[in-house]
């Protein structure tokens, strides 16, 4: 549904309107200058061919080094698989780990393609409702209760999460992974928003259990959405299976993107500057939206999302988002994209744009809600 919002926003812009885009989870900043320079240099060589299915060795080694530098985790480069963004990683992971009919738990609200990809592959996504009682995070108790009701074969946990922006602390992640290990539930950790943590440092499952599968990407922290390059940390017994799947489905990840990704790690100072911009945007919304009338939202721990409760004004978040776009030219995403049960009460705002637009968005929304209220 977020793509429908983009289409409607484009019509407004075509007519000369100025839309503040807070609907799509995409950084406004460019890729690191180091990455762009490396890509240009590679193009000067001329030939861009296939690579190894698992990724070029320099990138796999650099990602492994990243785990040592950032988390103090030792990861064998042989377990690193380069993917076409996190999306390609989910397809490879689900195909390698599950069979048709397998039940895989996902938090609700949560990222819609989890359940869409699982369904397309013949698996059954099992939505486990999260709430303020668990600080909007999946708990060991809820997971094991669902497993006892009917066995689960897997679970996906995201921290920081989309759409909520909430995170789980390392001790909670350890509890979840330990429970899954004991119950024979395969654990997938979506860490695509790592690097964009504000409330406390993000913890990686790669440091906790070598049987956990980790998915990450250069899209968010490194601002490389369109380059379509991500990675997985794969349990050693699954590496060969994933390699064969990659060989058949994609041959390899775009070579130019892999070369740029190696150099992206040398642009971390630049990307940390972008992150500080998100922190300022986060402050603007946390302080401004309650004054505008949206007083209730989930903990804004990380990523670049604020998930706001709009039930004071509407019990139809899709209609609320449509009217807000048409009447204020602020584009946001209705919660029904992320939550089939209570999504009608929530709207997701992405704050990855310029600070000036965040101030303008708060002002427009405040005037609109005051007038409509």
QUIBEL-V557637 format. One record per run of one state. SS is the DSSP state (helix for helix, strand for strand, loop for the rest). FROM is the first residue (numbers start at 0). TO is the last residue. If there is no record, write none. Layout:
SS&FROM&TO + SS&FROM&TO
This chain:
loop&0&0 + helix&1&13 + loop&14&18 + strand&19&20 + loop&21&31 + helix&32&44 + loop&45&55 + helix&56&70 + loop&71&75 + helix&76&78 + strand&79&82 + loop&83&83 + helix&84&96 + loop&97&101 + strand&102&107 + loop&108&110 + helix&111&119 + loop&120&122 + strand&123&128 + loop&129&130 + helix&131&133 + loop&134&138 + helix&139&148 + loop&149&152 + strand&153&157 + loop&158&168 + helix&169&182 + loop&183&184 + strand&185&189 + loop&190&195 + strand&196&196 + loop&197&203 + helix&204&206 + loop&207&211 + strand&212&216 + loop&217&223 + helix&224&226 + loop&227&228 + strand&229&232 + loop&233&234 + helix&235&248 + loop&249&253 + helix&254&291 + loop&292&295 + strand&296&296 + loop&297&300 + strand&301&301 + loop&302&303 + strand&304&308 + loop&309&315 + helix&316&327 + loop&328&328 + strand&329&330 + loop&331&331 + strand&332&333 + helix&334&336 + loop&337&341 + helix&342&344 + strand&345&349 + loop&350&353 + helix&354&371 + loop&372&372
